[in-house]
Structures are given as C-alpha cells and as structure tokens.
Amino acid sequence: FGWEGARRMRTQAAVAYRTEPVGSPAHEAAALAMGCASELLGCTTEAAVYLEEAAALGRERAGVTLLAQGQIARILLEAGSTDDAQRRALDGLGLAVDLHLDEQTVSILLHAIAAALLAARDDATGARGHLDRALRLLPRTAAFPWLEIEARIVLARAGRTIGDRALSGLLLQEARHTLTRFGDPGVLPGLLAREERALERTLGGAGAIREPLTGAERRVLELLPTHLSLEAVGAVLHISRNTVKAHLKSIYRKLGV
C-alpha cells in the first residue's frame, strides 16, 4: 500500500515479484506495485516495464489492469503525450464500463486523466462529468496515500483548467495535508508544488477579483483574520452585526470563497 514510503514499497514489491510465480495473483499485484513505486521514485522507464506487464492482464485481472492503465496514462500526461494519454484513458474506461467497474476506486485515475484532457480541449461539460465521478471515488483512496495525492493533483489540474479555482485550491490543500503524513513520497512533492504554482499563476493572471471590493467591505476584510467576533468587528466599525454579515456574504461572493 505504500504507507512506509516509496522505497520501502518498491523493496517489498521486488521480493514478492521475484518470489511469486508468474501468473499468480500475488506476482501480478507485485508487478503493479513495482511499477507504481518506481514511478514515485522518478524511474519512469523502469516503471513502464512493470506497468505494461500489469496492464496486459486484461479482463481476467481487471482491477490490476485498470490501476496500471491509469498510472501509464498519468505518466504520459506528465510527459506531454496527450494523445497517447487519451488513448490509454479511453481504453481503460472502456474496459471499466464493460465490467461495471467505472464507479470503483480502480478507475479513479482514469476519470481524473479524462477530466484533465477534456478540460484542455475546452470540453467543460465532459470534463465535469469525469471530475464529478472521480470526486465521488476520492474517499475510497485513503488506503493508498500515493494514489490519493496523485488523483487530487490531476483533478486540481482539471478544475483549474475549466475555471473552478475554488475546487482546485481545495484539492491541492487536501493533497498537501495527506503529503505531511506520507513519509518518503518520492516525486510527489515536486508534482504538487508545480500544480500549486500553476494555480497561483491562474489566480494572479486573472486578477482574481472581477468585481472590486467596496471601501466598507475592505474595512471588514481587514478585521476578519483577527480574534474579533462579528459583533466586535461591528463595534469597531460602528455598524451592526447584520451589516457585518451582509458585507461578509458579499466579500465571499466576490472572492469566490
């Protein structure tokens, strides 16, 4: 599962891969784990060998196949090979739909990749459909810290591209929180930081606030990070609590909170 870090995950998977005979469920699961761990450690060429082995299992071991296809699609997306990433994602989702696994955890990366690719092609409706499916599956990824972080990063990218900056920011915050509990995360901190910077550029480049705050709203905003209650804020500004709440509602709307 990887909770002891990418290197430990790879070491244990290597033992299982060598020990278990080819064709056994344990060997196939070990191939998937070897591929995922190698990818986390930045060894994408080595990871591809094991992931392709796992992806070739097909319908007989569909869960392993779908997870491997999702990882391969993510590697291709990160490398800028969007056409190949799309082909992998569509192939995987086709199998998932045939076997009624498209609403299962094994399909989360496939939905996330599809959402990111459709968003990049200005298909906001299609992207949102896959995004929503993946969001429903996110709570089930808690057993796999690396998968949870990867999925959140890709979904944040999709959300940012279709203009849902609030969702993107939330997903990245949650990924950062999971990362603090995951030792030896390999390349994940770099991937997360890159998407965080991309979101920051989007916020700055768009001006963030299309409708400027009024002077009264700015005065309320300056006091919000303090220890003061809404009643106390009103007392300082010589306005009622209800007026403070009205300003607060407008502030949240304008800032997209």
C-alpha positions in Angstrom: 0.0 0.0 0.0 3.0 2.3 0.4 2.4 3.9 3.8 6.1 3.3 4.7 7.2 5.3 1.7 8.1 4.7 -2.0 11.5 3.0 -1.4 10.0 0.5 1.2 7.1 -0.1 -1.2 9.5 -0.9 -4.0 11.7 -3.2 -1.9 8.8 -5.3 -0.6 7.2 -5.4 -4.1 10.5 -6.6 -5.6 10.7 -9.5 -3.0 7.1 -10.6 -3.9 7.8 -10.2 -7.6 10.8 -12.5 -7.5 9.3 -15.0 -5.1 5.8 -15.5 -6.5 5.4 -17.4 -9.8 4.4 -15.6 -13.0 0.7 -15.9 -13.4 -0.2 -15.9 -9.7 -2.3 -13.0 -8.3 0.5 -12.1 -5.9 3.0 -11.8 -8.8 0.6 -9.6 -10.8 -0.1 -7.3 -7.8 3.6 -7.1 -7.2 4.2 -6.0 -10.8 1.7 -3.2 -10.3 3.3 -2.2 -7.0 6.8 -2.3 -8.6 5.6 0.0 -11.4 3.9 2.5 -9.1 6.8 2.6 -6.7 9.3 3.0 -9.5 7.3 5.9 -10.9 7.1 7.5 -7.5 10.9 7.4 -7.4 11.2 9.0 -10.7 12.3 5.9 -12.6 9.7 6.2 -15.3 11.4 3.9 -17.8 11.6 1.1 -15.3 8.1 1.8 -14.1 6.7 1.5 -17.6 8.0 -2.1 -17.9 6.2 -3.3 -14.8 3.1 -1.2 -15.5 2.8 -2.6 -19.1 3.1 -6.1 -17.7 0.2 -5.4 -15.2 -1.8 -3.6 -17.9 -1.6 -6.6 -20.2 -3.5 -8.8 -17.8 -6.8 -7.6 -19.3 -10.2 -8.7 -18.1 -9.0 -11.6 -16.0 -7.4 -9.2 -13.5 -9.3 -6.1 -14.4 -8.6 -4.2 -11.1 -4.8 -4.5 -11.6 -5.2 -3.7 -15.3 -7.2 -0.5 -14.7 -4.9 0.8 -12.0 -1.9 0.2 -14.3 -3.6 1.9 -17.2 -4.3 4.9 -15.0 -0.7 5.1 -14.0 0.5 4.8 -17.5 -1.9 7.5 -18.7 -0.7 9.8 -15.9 2.9 9.3 -16.9 2.1 10.1 -20.5 0.1 13.2 -19.4 3.0 14.5 -17.3 5.3 13.9 -20.3 3.1 16.0 -22.6 2.0 13.0 -24.7 -1.7 13.9 -24.5 -2.8 11.8 -27.5 -1.3 8.6 -26.0 -2.6 9.5 -22.6 -6.1 9.9 -24.0 -5.9 6.6 -25.8 -4.8 4.8 -22.6 -7.5 6.5 -20.6 -10.3 5.7 -23.1 -9.1 2.1 -23.4 -9.2 1.7 -19.6 -12.5 3.4 -19.2 -14.0 1.2 -21.9 -13.0 -1.9 -20.0 -14.2 -0.4 -16.8 -17.6 0.3 -18.2 -17.9 -3.1 -19.7 -17.1 -4.7 -16.4 -19.2 -2.2 -14.3 -16.0 -1.0 -12.6 -16.2 2.6 -13.7 -17.6 3.6 -10.3 -14.9 1.7 -8.4 -11.6 3.0 -6.9 -9.5 1.3 -9.6 -10.9 3.7 -12.1 -10.2 7.0 -10.3 -7.1 7.9 -12.2 -8.7 7.1 -15.5 -11.5 9.5 -14.7 -9.1 12.1 -13.5 -6.9 11.9 -16.6 -10.0 12.0 -18.8 -11.2 15.1 -17.0 -7.9 16.9 -17.4 -7.7 16.0 -21.1 -11.2 17.1 -21.9 -10.7 20.3 -19.9 -7.6 21.1 -22.0 -9.8 20.6 -25.1 -12.3 23.1 -23.8 -14.9 20.4 -23.2 -16.0 21.7 -19.8 -19.2 19.6 -19.7 -17.3 16.3 -20.5 -14.6 17.2 -18.1 -17.0 18.0 -15.3 -18.7 14.6 -15.8 -15.4 12.7 -15.2 -14.4 15.1 -12.5 -17.6 14.5 -10.5 -17.2 10.7 -10.8 -13.6 10.9 -9.6 -14.6 13.2 -6.7 -17.1 10.6 -5.5 -14.4 8.0 -5.5 -11.8 10.1 -3.6 -12.8 9.0 -0.1 -12.1 5.3 -1.1 -8.4 6.1 -1.9 -7.5 6.7 1.7 -5.7 3.3 2.0 -3.3 4.3 -0.8 -1.7 7.7 0.1 0.2 8.0 -3.2 -2.9 7.3 -5.2 -4.9 9.8 -3.2 -2.3 12.5 -3.7 -1.9 11.7 -7.4 -5.6 11.8 -8.1 -6.0 15.1 -6.2 -3.2 16.7 -8.2 -4.7 15.6 -11.6 -8.2 16.6 -10.6 -6.9 20.0 -9.4 -5.4 20.5 -12.8 -8.8 19.7 -14.4 -10.6 22.0 -12.1 -8.2 24.8 -12.7 -8.5 24.4 -16.5 -12.3 24.6 -16.5 -12.1 27.7 -14.2 -13.2 26.1 -10.9 -10.3 27.6 -9.0 -12.0 27.1 -5.6 -12.2 23.3 -6.2 -8.7 23.2 -7.5 -7.4 25.0 -4.4 -9.3 22.7 -2.0 -8.0 19.6 -3.7 -4.4 20.8 -3.5 -4.8 21.7 0.2 -6.1 18.2 0.9 -3.2 16.7 -1.1 -0.7 18.8 0.9 -2.3 17.5 4.1 -2.0 13.9 3.0 1.6 14.5 2.0 2.5 15.6 5.5 1.5 12.1 6.7 3.3 10.2 4.0 7.0 9.6 4.5 9.4 9.2 1.6 6.9 10.4 -1.1 9.4 10.4 -3.9 8.4 12.9 -6.7 5.0 13.8 -5.3 6.1 17.0 -3.5 7.5 18.3 -6.8 4.4 17.5 -8.7 2.2 19.0 -6.1 4.3 22.2 -5.9 4.1 22.6 -9.7 0.3 22.4 -9.7 0.2 24.8 -6.8 2.3 27.3 -8.7 0.1 26.8 -11.8 -3.0 27.7 -9.7 -1.3 30.7 -8.3 -0.4 32.0 -11.8 -4.1 31.5 -12.8 -5.3 33.5 -9.8 -2.8 36.3 -10.4 -3.2 36.3 -14.2 -7.0 36.5 -13.9 -6.9 39.4 -11.5 -8.9 37.0 -9.1 -11.5 39.7 -8.3 -13.7 40.7 -11.2 -15.9 42.9 -9.0 -13.8 45.1 -6.7 -14.5 45.3 -3.0 -16.1 48.4 -1.7 -14.4 50.5 1.0 -16.7 49.2 3.6 -16.1 45.6 2.6 -12.3 46.2 2.7 -12.6 47.5 6.2 -14.4 44.4 7.3 -12.0 42.1 5.4 -9.0 43.7 7.3 -10.5 42.6 10.6 -11.6 39.1 9.6 -8.2 37.4 10.3 -8.2 38.8 13.9 -9.6 37.2 17.1 -12.6 39.6 16.9 -16.1 38.2 16.7 -18.6 39.6 14.2 -20.2 41.6 16.9 -16.7 43.0 17.9 -15.9 43.8 14.2 -19.2 45.7 14.0 -18.4 47.6 17.2 -15.0 48.7 15.9 -16.6 49.9 12.6 -19.7 51.3 14.3 -22.0 49.1 12.3 -24.4 46.3 13.3 -23.7 42.6 13.3 -26.2 42.1 10.5 -24.4 44.7 8.4 -21.1 42.9 9.0 -22.7 39.6 7.9 -24.0 41.3 4.7 -20.6 42.6 3.9 -19.1 39.2 4.6 -21.5 37.5 2.2 -20.6 39.9 -0.5 -16.8 39.5 0.2 -17.1 35.7 -0.1 -19.0 36.0 -3.3 -16.5 38.4 -4.9 -13.5 36.4 -3.8 -15.1 33.1 -4.8 -14.8 31.6 -1.3 
